[in-house]
Amino acid sequence: MSLWAVILAAGSGSRLASAGLSVRKQFLMHDGAPLFWRSLRTLSRLPELAGLVVVFPPEIFDESRALLRDLLAREPVGLPCLTAPGGARRQDSVASGLFALPGQASAVLVHDSARPFLTPDLAARLSDALARGSKAVIPGIALADTIKCVDADGRVTATPERANLRAVQTPQAFDLALLRAAHARAADEGWDVTDDAMLVERLGEPVLIIEGEPGNVKITNPEDLRLLGPKEEEVPAPVTGFGYDVHKFGPGRPFVLGTVPIPGAPEVVAHSDGDVLLHALMDAILGCLGEGDIGRLFPDTDAAFDNASSAILLDEVMELSRRKGFRVLHADVTVIAQVPKVGPHRERIREAVARLLGLSPERVNIKATTEEGLGFTGQKQGIKCVAVVTALPPGQGPRTNG
């Protein structure tokens, strides 16, 4: 099974627009990124997923596609991300997204970006149901309220049995050939539906409902916007780690700082590649985890780390943090040296460190200072660096990166 996801971000948000909101809901900023990005990032964590298609409003398609490219450049998700223009109706937008899927795709998750709070677990359970042989699977929630059917005058005509009713959510999972056939039939016969499962039902095919998630709510009305703000009981309690490292100048390793080579800088004496910035950063992350320091993980007595890339070592530290359930939120780094001058290279270093940490550059700060001729750094005998990292421990609010 080659599973892809189609994320619908083409709606006009008419209800919110009528309330005076000037931005379409899928482009509302949340946690430093537009709302549709949260769904994309969550679905990208599903191991079975082979790629994604994001469907954008046709009238702002080029701008939306450029925004997605910028987000992916800042935080790569490791999957192909295609785009498609939406249509007049939701089902038209889905059809456009299905048309954009590559030939090897055989199954699809269709998700509304207005439901930004889905979890990878929900997507995984839908995928598992497809793998077990179901061709159409949707999540649903049992209703707590009694439902009445009414006529045009508001008179009750029936009371359905509540035990047989479900409030349906997305993502919805389908065998791709089946869903394409359903959309083709809808186009030929002029069907107008509110979700893709209705199309499959009209073909006479069975649709399986699995347990949905109460938190997988849809942003529809102005009062729903409060869901985008933190609830008091969910405000995370971050932890902080401090790192410090020193290297002396002398014949040894070419000078790099945050993986960025600085021409004309003195060489450094080191066992690994001598990247003092990444060494301090790793110590700060390990401080958040309570895992000692880099000397414990990568001892300089081990020949395996001779001239080792600090970027690779940092990746191992980040993998350790992920296994322990921590999420790095912010890094603040100060380089202390008389030479070389860090200022001209600051932005390149910042961008490189942000990529290594999986953060946007706005969450990484790089500073530099001299010690005005004092001490060994002032006498140009070496360089040192301090780093402070903020991280979210496991169980502290919603997780939004790997």
C-alpha positions as CSV (number, residue, x, y, z in Angstrom):
1,M,0.0,0.0,0.0
2,S,1.4,3.4,-1.0
3,L,-0.5,5.8,1.3
4,W,-0.7,9.5,0.5
5,A,-2.6,12.4,2.2
6,V,-4.7,15.1,0.7
7,I,-5.0,18.2,3.0
8,L,-7.8,20.5,2.1
9,A,-6.8,24.2,2.7
10,A,-8.9,25.8,-0.1
11,G,-12.0,26.9,1.8
12,S,-13.1,30.5,2.0
13,G,-14.0,30.5,5.7
14,S,-17.3,32.3,5.0
15,R,-18.6,32.1,8.5
16,L,-15.5,33.6,10.0
17,A,-15.2,36.2,7.2
18,S,-18.8,37.3,7.9
19,A,-17.7,37.9,11.6
20,G,-14.9,40.2,10.4
21,L,-11.9,37.9,10.2
22,S,-9.8,39.0,7.3
23,V,-7.6,35.9,7.1
24,R,-8.9,32.5,5.9
25,K,-8.9,30.2,8.8
26,Q,-6.4,27.8,7.3
27,F,-3.9,30.6,7.2
28,L,-4.4,31.8,10.7
29,M,-1.0,31.8,12.6
30,H,-0.7,29.2,15.3
31,D,2.5,28.3,17.1
32,G,4.4,30.5,14.6
33,A,3.0,28.9,11.4
34,P,-0.3,28.9,9.4
35,L,-3.0,26.6,10.7
36,F,-2.8,24.1,7.7
37,W,0.9,23.5,8.6
38,R,-0.1,21.8,11.9
39,S,-2.1,19.1,10.0
40,L,0.7,18.6,7.5
41,R,3.3,18.3,10.2
42,T,1.1,15.8,12.2
43,L,0.3,13.6,9.2
44,S,4.0,13.6,8.1
45,R,4.8,11.8,11.3
46,L,2.9,8.7,10.2
47,P,5.6,6.2,9.2
48,E,3.4,4.6,6.4
49,L,2.8,7.9,4.6
50,A,4.6,8.3,1.3
51,G,3.7,11.9,0.6
52,L,1.2,14.8,0.8
53,V,-0.9,17.0,-1.5
54,V,-2.1,20.4,-0.2
55,V,-5.0,21.9,-1.9
56,F,-5.0,25.7,-1.9
57,P,-7.5,28.4,-3.0
58,P,-7.1,28.9,-6.7
59,E,-7.2,32.7,-6.4
60,I,-4.1,32.8,-4.1
61,F,-2.5,29.6,-5.3
62,D,0.9,30.9,-6.2
63,E,1.3,32.8,-2.9
64,S,0.1,29.8,-1.0
65,R,2.5,27.5,-2.8
66,A,5.4,29.9,-2.1
67,L,4.4,29.9,1.6
68,L,4.5,26.1,1.7
69,R,7.9,26.1,0.1
70,D,9.2,28.5,2.7
71,L,7.8,26.4,5.6
72,L,9.4,23.3,4.2
73,A,12.7,25.0,3.8
74,R,12.6,26.0,7.5
75,E,11.3,22.7,8.7
76,P,11.7,19.8,6.3
77,V,9.2,17.0,6.8
78,G,11.1,14.4,4.9
79,L,8.2,13.6,2.4
80,P,7.2,14.9,-1.0
81,C,4.7,17.7,-0.7
82,L,2.7,18.5,-3.8
83,T,0.1,21.2,-4.3
84,A,-3.2,21.5,-6.3
85,P,-5.7,24.3,-6.8
86,G,-9.1,23.9,-5.1
87,G,-12.6,24.1,-6.6
88,A,-15.9,25.7,-6.0
89,R,-17.1,23.0,-3.6
90,R,-15.2,20.8,-1.1
91,Q,-15.7,17.7,-3.3
92,D,-14.2,19.6,-6.2
93,S,-11.1,20.4,-4.1
94,V,-10.8,16.7,-3.1
95,A,-11.1,15.7,-6.8
96,S,-8.3,18.2,-7.7
97,G,-6.1,16.7,-4.9
98,L,-6.7,13.2,-6.1
99,F,-5.8,14.2,-9.6
100,A,-2.4,15.5,-8.3
101,L,-1.5,12.2,-6.7
102,P,1.3,10.2,-8.3
103,G,0.7,7.0,-10.2
104,Q,2.1,4.8,-7.5
105,A,-0.4,6.0,-4.9
106,S,-2.9,3.3,-4.0
107,A,-4.6,4.7,-0.8
108,V,-5.3,8.1,0.5
109,L,-6.2,10.0,3.7
110,V,-8.4,13.1,3.0
111,H,-8.2,15.7,5.8
112,D,-9.7,19.1,6.4
113,S,-7.0,21.6,7.6
114,A,-9.7,23.2,9.7
115,R,-9.3,20.2,12.0
116,P,-5.8,21.0,13.2
117,F,-5.8,18.9,16.4
118,L,-5.7,15.4,15.0
119,T,-3.1,13.1,16.4
120,P,-0.7,10.7,14.6
121,D,-2.4,7.9,16.5
122,L,-5.7,8.6,14.7
123,A,-4.0,8.6,11.3
124,A,-2.2,5.3,12.2
125,R,-5.5,3.6,13.2
126,L,-7.1,4.6,9.9
127,S,-4.0,3.3,8.0
128,D,-4.1,0.0,10.0
129,A,-7.8,-0.5,9.0
130,L,-6.9,0.0,5.3
131,A,-4.0,-2.5,5.7
132,R,-6.4,-5.0,7.2
133,G,-8.6,-4.9,4.1
134,S,-11.2,-2.1,4.6
135,K,-11.6,0.2,1.6
136,A,-13.3,3.1,3.3
137,V,-12.6,4.0,6.9
138,I,-13.7,7.1,8.8
139,P,-13.5,8.3,12.4
140,G,-16.6,9.1,14.4
141,I,-17.7,10.2,17.8
142,A,-20.8,8.9,19.6
143,L,-23.3,11.7,20.3
144,A,-24.1,12.9,23.8
145,D,-27.2,14.9,22.7
146,T,-30.6,13.7,21.5
147,I,-31.0,14.5,17.8
148,K,-34.3,15.6,16.2
149,C,-35.3,15.7,12.5
150,V,-37.4,18.7,11.7
151,D,-39.4,19.9,8.6
152,A,-39.2,23.3,6.9
153,D,-41.5,24.8,9.6
154,G,-39.3,23.6,12.4
155,R,-41.7,20.8,13.5
156,V,-40.2,17.5,14.7
157,T,-40.7,14.7,12.3
158,A,-38.5,12.0,13.9
159,T,-36.1,11.2,16.7
160,P,-33.3,8.9,15.5
161,E,-31.9,6.3,17.9
162,R,-28.9,8.1,19.4
163,A,-26.9,4.9,19.8
164,N,-26.8,4.5,16.0
165,L,-25.6,8.0,15.3
166,R,-22.0,9.2,15.0
167,A,-20.5,12.7,14.4
168,V,-18.0,12.1,11.6
169,Q,-14.5,13.6,11.4
170,T,-11.5,13.7,9.1
171,P,-9.1,12.3,8.1
172,Q,-11.0,9.8,6.1
173,A,-9.1,6.9,4.6
174,F,-9.9,5.2,1.2
175,D,-8.6,2.8,-1.3
176,L,-7.7,5.3,-4.0
177,A,-9.3,3.5,-7.0
178,L,-12.6,3.3,-5.1
179,L,-12.6,7.0,-4.1
180,R,-11.6,8.1,-7.7
181,A,-14.5,6.0,-9.0
182,A,-16.9,7.6,-6.5
183,H,-15.8,11.1,-7.5
184,A,-16.1,10.3,-11.2
185,R,-19.7,9.0,-10.6
186,A,-20.5,12.1,-8.6
187,A,-19.3,14.3,-11.5
188,D,-21.3,12.4,-14.1
189,E,-24.5,12.4,-12.1
190,G,-24.3,15.7,-10.3
191,W,-24.1,14.5,-6.7
192,D,-23.6,17.1,-4.0
193,V,-22.2,15.8,-0.8
194,T,-20.6,17.0,2.4
195,D,-17.9,14.3,2.8
196,D,-16.2,11.7,0.8
197,A,-17.7,8.8,2.7
198,M,-21.1,9.8,1.3
199,L,-19.8,9.3,-2.3
200,V,-18.6,5.8,-1.4
201,E,-21.9,5.0,0.3
202,R,-23.8,5.9,-2.8
203,L,-21.8,3.4,-4.7
204,G,-23.1,0.8,-2.3
205,E,-19.7,0.1,-0.8
206,P,-19.3,-0.5,3.0
207,V,-17.8,2.3,5.1
208,L,-16.2,1.3,8.4
209,I,-16.3,3.8,11.3
210,I,-13.6,3.7,14.0
211,E,-13.4,5.7,17.2
212,G,-12.6,9.3,16.5
213,E,-11.0,11.8,18.9
214,P,-12.9,14.3,21.0
215,G,-10.1,16.8,20.5
216,N,-10.2,16.6,16.8
217,V,-12.6,19.5,16.5
218,K,-13.2,21.8,13.5
219,I,-12.6,25.5,13.5
220,T,-15.8,26.8,12.0
221,N,-17.4,29.7,14.0
222,P,-15.8,32.8,15.6
223,E,-16.1,31.2,19.1
224,D,-14.0,28.3,17.9
225,L,-11.0,30.6,17.6
226,R,-10.5,30.3,21.4
227,L,-9.4,26.7,20.7
228,L,-6.2,28.1,19.1
229,G,-5.1,29.7,22.3
230,P,-3.5,27.8,25.2
231,K,-5.8,26.5,27.9
232,E,-4.5,27.4,31.4
233,E,-4.1,23.7,32.4
234,E,-2.3,22.9,29.2
235,V,0.4,25.7,29.4
236,P,3.6,23.7,29.2
237,A,6.2,23.8,31.9
238,P,9.5,23.9,30.0
239,V,13.0,22.8,31.3
240,T,16.3,24.6,30.7
241,G,19.8,23.2,30.1
242,F,23.1,25.1,30.1
243,G,26.1,24.2,28.1
244,Y,29.8,25.4,28.0
245,D,32.7,24.4,25.9
246,V,36.3,25.6,25.3
247,H,38.9,24.9,22.6
248,K,42.4,26.3,22.3
249,F,43.9,27.5,19.0
250,G,46.7,25.6,17.5
251,P,47.6,23.1,14.8
252,G,44.7,20.6,14.5
253,R,41.3,21.0,12.9
254,P,40.0,23.6,10.4
255,F,37.8,26.1,12.2
256,V,34.0,25.6,12.0
257,L,31.3,27.2,14.0
258,G,27.8,25.8,13.9
259,T,29.1,23.7,10.9
260,V,29.9,27.0,9.1
261,P,33.6,27.3,8.0
262,I,35.1,30.7,8.7
263,P,38.0,31.5,6.3
264,G,41.2,32.9,7.8
265,A,40.3,31.7,11.3
266,P,42.9,29.9,13.4
267,E,42.8,26.1,13.6
268,V,41.6,24.5,16.8
269,V,43.0,21.6,18.9
270,A,40.3,19.0,19.3
271,H,39.5,15.3,19.2
272,S,36.4,15.7,17.1
273,D,36.0,18.5,14.5
274,G,36.3,21.1,17.3
275,D,33.0,22.9,16.7
276,V,32.8,24.7,20.0
277,L,29.3,26.0,19.4
278,L,27.7,22.6,18.7
279,H,29.6,21.1,21.7
280,A,28.1,23.7,24.0
281,L,24.7,23.2,22.4
282,M,24.8,19.4,22.9
283,D,25.7,19.9,26.6
284,A,22.7,22.2,27.0
285,I,20.3,19.7,25.4
286,L,21.8,16.9,27.6
287,G,21.2,19.2,30.6
288,C,17.5,19.3,29.7
289,L,17.5,15.5,29.6
290,G,19.5,15.0,32.7
291,E,22.0,12.9,30.7
292,G,25.3,14.3,31.7
293,D,27.6,15.8,29.1
294,I,29.1,15.0,25.7
295,G,32.2,13.6,27.3
296,R,30.0,10.8,28.7
297,L,28.4,10.0,25.4
298,F,31.3,10.7,23.1
299,P,34.6,10.3,25.2
300,D,37.7,11.7,23.6
301,T,39.5,8.5,24.5
302,D,37.3,6.7,21.9
303,A,39.0,6.6,18.5
304,A,35.6,6.3,16.8
305,F,35.1,10.0,17.5
306,D,38.4,11.1,16.1
307,N,37.6,14.1,13.7
308,A,33.9,13.2,14.0
309,S,31.4,15.6,12.6
310,S,29.8,17.5,15.5
311,A,26.6,17.7,13.3
312,I,26.4,13.9,13.4
313,L,27.0,13.9,17.1
314,L,24.3,16.5,17.6
315,D,21.9,14.4,15.6
316,E,22.5,11.5,18.0
317,V,21.7,13.8,20.9
318,M,18.5,15.0,19.2
319,E,17.5,11.4,18.6
320,L,18.1,10.7,22.3
321,S,15.9,13.7,23.2
322,R,13.1,12.4,20.9
323,R,13.3,8.9,22.4
324,K,12.9,10.3,25.8
325,G,9.9,12.4,24.7
326,F,11.5,15.9,24.9
327,R,11.0,18.6,22.3
328,V,13.6,21.4,21.9
329,L,11.8,24.8,21.7
330,H,14.6,27.4,21.7
331,A,18.3,27.9,21.8
332,D,20.3,30.9,22.8
333,V,24.1,30.7,22.1
334,T,26.9,33.2,22.9
335,V,30.3,32.8,21.3
336,I,33.2,34.3,23.3
337,A,36.3,35.1,21.3
338,Q,38.7,37.9,20.2
339,V,39.1,36.2,16.9
340,P,37.6,35.4,14.5
341,K,34.8,37.9,13.9
342,V,31.5,36.1,14.1
343,G,29.2,38.9,13.0
344,P,29.6,38.5,9.2
345,H,28.7,34.8,9.5
346,R,26.0,35.1,12.2
347,E,22.9,34.5,9.9
348,R,24.5,31.5,8.2
349,I,25.3,29.9,11.6
350,R,21.8,30.6,12.8
351,E,20.2,29.0,9.8
352,A,22.5,26.0,10.0
353,V,21.8,25.5,13.8
354,A,18.1,25.9,13.2
355,R,18.1,23.2,10.6
356,L,20.0,20.8,12.9
357,L,17.5,21.4,15.7
358,G,14.4,21.2,13.5
359,L,13.4,24.8,14.5
360,S,12.6,27.9,12.7
361,P,15.5,30.5,12.7
362,E,13.4,32.7,14.9
363,R,13.8,30.2,17.7
364,V,17.6,30.3,17.5
365,N,19.7,33.2,18.7
366,I,23.4,33.5,18.0
367,K,25.4,36.2,19.9
368,A,29.1,37.0,20.0
369,T,31.3,39.0,22.4
370,T,35.0,39.6,23.1
371,E,36.5,39.8,26.6
372,E,38.3,43.1,25.8
373,G,41.8,41.5,25.7
374,L,41.4,39.7,29.0
375,G,42.0,36.1,29.6
376,F,43.0,33.4,27.1
377,T,40.3,34.4,24.6
378,G,41.4,38.0,24.8
379,Q,44.9,37.0,24.1
380,K,43.7,35.0,21.1
381,Q,44.7,31.7,22.5
382,G,41.3,30.1,22.1
383,I,37.5,30.3,21.9
384,K,34.7,29.4,24.2
385,C,30.9,29.2,23.9
386,V,27.9,29.0,26.2
387,A,24.4,27.8,25.3
388,V,21.0,27.8,26.9
389,V,18.4,25.5,25.6
390,T,14.7,25.4,26.5
391,A,12.8,22.1,25.9
392,L,9.4,20.6,26.7
393,P,9.5,17.4,28.7
394,P,7.1,14.5,27.9
395,G,3.5,14.9,28.9
396,Q,3.7,18.7,28.9
397,G,1.1,19.8,26.3
398,P,0.7,19.0,22.6
399,R,3.7,17.9,20.6
400,T,4.3,19.5,17.3
401,N,7.7,18.3,16.0
402,G,9.4,15.0,15.8
